[in-house]
Amino acid sequence: MITIGVGKFQRQYGFRPALHLLDALALFGDMERQFHNDDLYALAKRLTKMANPSDQNEYDKRWFSFHVPLRRDGRVIAVPFWAVKYRDGISLGIPRSGAMVIYRGNETLDYPERSTIIRDAIKLARVLKKGGMPVLKHLVPYDYRTGRILGRHLFEKIMGEGQRKRHIEEYRKQEGKNLEVKHVSLNDYLETAEVCYKAAFGKKTAGLTPLEMYARWADGRHDGMLDISEPASPEAFGLWANNTLKIGHPYEIVFSWHEHGIHLYPPSEDAPRYRLFVTNYTYAEAFVRMASALVRANIPLEARNLSEVLDYLAGKTYFRVNEYAAHHFLYLPNKDEKRRYFRHIDWEEPELLEYG
């Protein structure tokens, strides 16, 4: 069993963790806060001197994984405790929380627990210096470990291999035609976007003009593209495209609040095909339907990340577990998630610093 009881921990290692996990999460909050306190800075500096940095450059030193002992459900868990030392300050934090940025100074601390949590990290560092990985791997719970899992174990439904291959073959066949178009008008662009919208959103597009579809689903910050005075003129569109500083997202034909949605770039002299790509994979299925519709319409197309998106929909993409990545999954320590996911995760051992 991962983690040990509080009493056993105290008997083995000589101290009882002062804080509960909920105390630590409340202490760090969800934002970065600055503290100017000599004693707190001295404690943080003392902690960083106990191990070699995980990484460093001319500006800072980074320790990815000190650990702090905390209580949870009558047991002791070790939570990763990162540190960054700058020229005149030290940042400390735990996963999925804010951070303390500590400088020298004489300000009074709001909570004495800010010192306590560093002291407990120092105590555990002494234990880990002596006991190493055999101790650490019995203290870090799986919701604070990292690993990877294939998407097929997370999705309720995945794309079949036959369908994935058909999309690839369809696109490669179209690529082989070497279709090109170098000059398009605003109307041409919006009509191409219309093909995409109808493929992705079906009946929702009924009765809408290409311009109305763009107004409904696009980012909206069009940088004057919709104000081109001659919408049927390739020259007018080219003049706008080549001479307008793009501070908006005129080519984001499907808007996303998170990162970006789906982009459709118009062709040009240097890139004589429409370029379609998706950033937020929430729109992966819509993107594939768009690409397929453009291919069937014989429109010159470069779908940059089609193969990667198809792999994603087929469940072939790995998700990082418990750490931020383009595709990530947060594992929660409950019976249902253990039953559904645990055996499918390639778990990694906790990172142990080089203690001096």
HUGI-V758030 format. One record per residue. N is the residue number from 1. RES is the residue in one small letter. PSI is psi in degrees with one decimal (NA if undefined). OMEGA is omega in degrees with one decimal (999 if undefined). Layout:
{{N RES PSI OMEGA} {N RES PSI OMEGA}}
This chain:
{{1 m 135.0 176.2} {2 i 142.6 -177.3} {3 t 159.3 -179.3} {4 i 160.6 -179.3} {5 g 155.9 -177.5} {6 v -44.2 -178.6} {7 g -44.4 179.6} {8 k -40.0 177.8} {9 f -45.5 -178.2} {10 q -40.1 179.1} {11 r -38.9 -176.7} {12 q -38.6 -169.2} {13 y -1.2 169.1} {14 g 7.1 176.2} {15 f 157.1 178.2} {16 r 123.8 179.3} {17 p 132.1 -172.5} {18 a -28.2 -171.1} {19 l 149.2 170.3} {20 h 156.4 178.0} {21 l -41.6 -179.5} {22 l -33.4 175.7} {23 d -43.9 -178.2} {24 a -42.3 179.1} {25 l -39.9 177.7} {26 a -35.0 -178.7} {27 l -42.0 -178.3} {28 f -26.2 -179.4} {29 g -152.2 -179.6} {30 d 16.1 180.0} {31 m 163.3 175.4} {32 e 132.8 176.8} {33 r 146.5 -178.8} {34 q 144.0 178.4} {35 f 132.8 178.7} {36 h 92.2 -174.8} {37 n 121.5 -175.6} {38 d -44.2 -177.0} {39 d -41.6 179.2} {40 l -40.2 178.6} {41 y -41.0 -179.7} {42 a -39.3 177.6} {43 l -45.8 -180.0} {44 a -41.1 178.5} {45 k -39.0 178.1} {46 r -41.1 178.3} {47 l -46.8 -176.3} {48 t -24.6 179.7} {49 k -6.3 -175.8} {50 m -12.9 -177.1} {51 a 156.8 174.9} {52 n 145.6 179.1} {53 p 150.2 172.7} {54 s -29.8 -177.8} {55 d 151.4 176.9} {56 q 155.5 173.2} {57 n -166.5 -175.5} {58 e -13.1 -176.5} {59 y -31.7 -176.0} {60 d 168.6 173.7} {61 k 141.1 -175.5} {62 r 133.8 173.6} {63 w 112.0 -173.9} {64 f -24.0 -170.1} {65 s 66.0 152.6} {66 f 171.9 176.1} {67 h 145.3 176.6} {68 v 131.6 178.6} {69 p 131.0 -179.1} {70 l 155.4 178.1} {71 r 141.5 173.9} {72 r 125.0 177.4} {73 d 40.7 177.0} {74 g 8.2 -179.4} {75 r 167.9 177.3} {76 v 128.5 175.4} {77 i 149.6 175.1} {78 a 119.0 -177.8} {79 v 132.7 177.4} {80 p 138.9 -173.1} {81 f 98.6 -174.6} {82 w 157.6 179.5} {83 a 143.8 173.9} {84 v 124.7 179.7} {85 k 117.5 176.6} {86 y -174.2 -179.8} {87 r -41.1 -175.4} {88 d 13.9 -179.6} {89 g 164.4 178.9} {90 i 128.7 175.4} {91 s 140.4 177.0} {92 l 145.2 178.0} {93 g 164.9 174.4} {94 i 160.9 -176.9} {95 p 145.8 174.9} {96 r 41.5 -179.8} {97 s -179.6 173.9} {98 g -157.9 -177.2} {99 a 155.5 169.4} {100 m 124.7 173.5} {101 v 115.6 -167.0} {102 i 130.4 176.7} {103 y 165.4 172.8} {104 r 149.1 179.6} {105 g -179.8 -177.2} {106 n 23.2 176.4} {107 e 147.9 176.2} {108 t 134.8 179.5} {109 l 145.2 177.2} {110 d -36.9 -179.6} {111 y 130.7 178.2} {112 p -19.1 179.5} {113 e -17.0 177.1} {114 r -35.4 174.5} {115 s -39.4 -176.3} {116 t -42.8 -175.7} {117 i -34.4 177.0} {118 i -39.9 177.7} {119 r -41.6 179.2} {120 d -34.1 175.9} {121 a -38.2 177.4} {122 i -43.4 178.3} {123 k -43.7 -179.5} {124 l -34.4 177.3} {125 a -39.0 177.2} {126 r -41.3 179.0} {127 v -43.6 -177.2} {128 l -31.0 175.9} {129 k -36.4 -179.0} {130 k -43.4 -172.1} {131 g -22.0 175.4} {132 g -151.2 -174.6} {133 m -38.0 178.8} {134 p -32.8 176.9} {135 v -47.8 -173.1} {136 l -42.8 -174.5} {137 k -11.4 174.7} {138 h 2.8 -178.0} {139 l -28.2 -176.9} {140 v 114.7 -179.0} {141 p 163.7 -172.7} {142 y -21.4 176.2} {143 d -5.6 173.9} {144 y 16.9 173.1} {145 r 162.5 178.7} {146 t 165.5 179.0} {147 g -157.6 177.8} {148 r 154.5 179.2} {149 i 140.9 177.9} {150 l 143.8 -179.3} {151 g -29.4 -177.4} {152 r -20.0 177.3} {153 h -7.4 -178.4} {154 l -31.8 -175.2} {155 f 143.8 174.8} {156 e -32.4 -179.6} {157 k 137.9 178.4} {158 i 159.1 176.7} {159 m 134.7 178.7} {160 g 155.4 -177.9} {161 e -37.0 179.1} {162 g -43.4 179.3} {163 q -40.8 178.8} {164 r -46.5 -179.1} {165 k -36.8 179.3} {166 r -40.5 177.8} {167 h -42.5 179.2} {168 i -46.9 -179.1} {169 e -40.6 178.8} {170 e -44.5 -178.1} {171 y -42.0 -179.9} {172 r -36.1 177.2} {173 k -41.5 178.6} {174 q -38.1 176.6} {175 e -38.9 -178.0} {176 g -16.8 179.5} {177 k -15.6 -179.9} {178 n 42.2 178.9} {179 l 141.1 179.4} {180 e 149.4 168.8} {181 v 128.8 -173.5} {182 k -22.8 -175.4} {183 h 124.3 177.6} {184 v 155.6 175.8} {185 s 173.5 174.4} {186 l -42.1 178.9} {187 n -41.7 177.6} {188 d -44.3 -178.4} {189 y -47.0 -178.4} {190 l -33.7 177.6} {191 e -32.9 174.8} {192 t -40.6 175.0} {193 a -35.4 178.7} {194 e -41.3 176.4} {195 v -42.7 179.0} {196 c -47.6 -177.2} {197 y -44.2 -178.8} {198 k -37.5 179.4} {199 a -37.9 -174.8} {200 a -38.4 -169.3} {201 f -2.4 170.8} {202 g -121.1 -173.5} {203 k -21.8 179.5} {204 k -17.6 -179.2} {205 t -5.3 -175.3} {206 a 130.1 176.8} {207 g -1.0 -179.0} {208 l 142.0 172.7} {209 t 164.3 176.2} {210 p -40.0 179.8} {211 l -39.0 179.6} {212 e -35.2 176.2} {213 m -44.6 178.6} {214 y -43.6 -179.1} {215 a -31.4 -177.1} {216 r -41.7 -170.2} {217 w -18.8 -175.5} {218 a 171.5 -179.5} {219 d -39.8 178.8} {220 g -24.8 179.1} {221 r 85.6 -168.1} {222 h 2.3 175.2} {223 d 32.4 177.6} {224 g 2.3 -178.6} {225 m -40.9 -177.9} {226 l -6.8 -179.9} {227 d 5.1 178.1} {228 i 127.6 -171.6} {229 s -25.7 179.1} {230 e 83.0 -174.5} {231 p -18.5 179.6} {232 a 0.8 -174.4} {233 s 117.4 173.7} {234 p -34.2 -179.9} {235 e -42.2 -179.8} {236 a -40.7 179.2} {237 f -42.1 179.0} {238 g -39.6 178.1} {239 l -44.8 177.7} {240 w -47.1 -175.3} {241 a -37.0 -174.5} {242 n -15.8 -172.4} {243 n 5.8 -179.7} {244 t 127.4 174.1} {245 l 118.5 -174.7} {246 k 97.3 175.3} {247 i -11.5 175.9} {248 g -151.3 -178.5} {249 h 63.3 -174.9} {250 p -25.8 -175.8} {251 y 4.2 176.0} {252 e 89.2 -171.9} {253 i -17.9 170.6} {254 v 116.5 -175.8} {255 f 146.6 172.8} {256 s 136.5 175.5} {257 w -28.8 -179.4} {258 h 118.8 -176.6} {259 e -123.9 177.9} {260 h 161.4 179.6} {261 g -109.5 179.9} {262 i 130.6 177.8} {263 h 141.8 170.8} {264 l 104.8 179.1} {265 y 139.5 178.9} {266 p 157.3 176.5} {267 p 164.5 179.2} {268 s -179.7 178.1} {269 e -42.9 -176.5} {270 d -25.2 -177.9} {271 a 83.6 -169.4} {272 p 40.8 174.3} {273 r 152.1 169.4} {274 y 139.2 -179.8} {275 r 120.0 -177.0} {276 l 129.4 173.2} {277 f 157.2 -178.1} {278 v 142.2 177.5} {279 t -53.7 178.3} {280 n 113.4 -173.5} {281 y 1.4 167.9} {282 t -28.0 -178.6} {283 y 20.5 -176.2} {284 a -45.8 -179.1} {285 e -41.2 177.9} {286 a -41.0 178.8} {287 f -45.1 -179.3} {288 v -41.2 177.9} {289 r -38.2 177.3} {290 m -48.9 -178.6} {291 a -43.2 -179.4} {292 s -40.3 179.6} {293 a -39.8 178.3} {294 l -38.1 177.5} {295 v -46.2 -179.0} {296 r -28.4 178.2} {297 a 2.1 178.1} {298 n 36.1 178.8} {299 i 128.3 179.0} {300 p 125.2 -169.5} {301 l 138.4 165.4} {302 e 110.8 179.0} {303 a 90.1 -167.3} {304 r -51.8 -171.9} {305 n 31.1 -178.8} {306 l -45.8 -178.0} {307 s -43.0 179.9} {308 e -38.6 -179.7} {309 v -39.8 177.7} {310 l -40.0 175.5} {311 d -40.4 178.3} {312 y -48.9 -177.9} {313 l -25.5 178.4} {314 a 2.8 177.5} {315 g 18.5 -177.2} {316 k -3.7 -177.5} {317 t 136.1 176.3} {318 y 138.3 172.7} {319 f 135.6 173.3} {320 r 139.1 -178.0} {321 v 125.5 174.2} {322 n 23.7 169.9} {323 e 148.8 -174.0} {324 y 134.4 176.0} {325 a 175.4 177.8} {326 a -38.9 175.6} {327 h 115.1 -176.8} {328 h 160.2 -176.3} {329 f 129.7 179.3} {330 l 114.1 -179.3} {331 y 127.0 179.5} {332 l 140.3 -174.2} {333 p 70.1 175.4} {334 n 166.8 -173.8} {335 k -39.3 -177.3} {336 d -47.0 -179.2} {337 e -35.6 177.2} {338 k -43.0 -179.5} {339 r -41.3 -173.0} {340 r -35.3 -166.9} {341 y -29.1 -166.9} {342 f -48.3 -175.0} {343 r -15.4 -178.9} {344 h -9.0 -177.2} {345 i 130.6 171.2} {346 d 96.1 -175.2} {347 w 142.5 175.9} {348 e 149.3 177.3} {349 e 148.7 175.5} {350 p 150.0 178.8} {351 e 128.9 178.6} {352 l 123.1 178.6} {353 l 161.4 173.4} {354 e 102.0 -179.8} {355 y 134.0 -176.7} {356 g NA 999}}
